[in-house]
Amino acid sequence: MRLDKFLKVSRLIKRRTMAKEVSDQGRILVNGVAAKASTNVKVGDELTIRFGQRRVTAKIERIQETTKKEEAADMYTIVKDERLSESE
């Protein structure tokens, strides 16, 4: 599944256009490598996403084309959620 679609379906990022912008800015790493919106992700991949002053690392547990809001969080596990200093 494409990275931008996974981020939207899993609700890590609410809109697919926003997921595309964030990934094209180089703020998302898949297994430690900068990823574009079209990068294919699979179960077991680790995503590192920079949101302003936060860096969230999540591991993909499941991939589904669609999901209910209540079940979206089951698609990934948060490994780390860290606050960044101003200089990073």
Summary of the structure (lengths in Angstrom):
residues: 88
radius of gyration: 12.1
end to end distance: 30.1
largest distance: 38.0
contacts: 238
relative contact order: 0.21
helix: 26%
strand: 32%
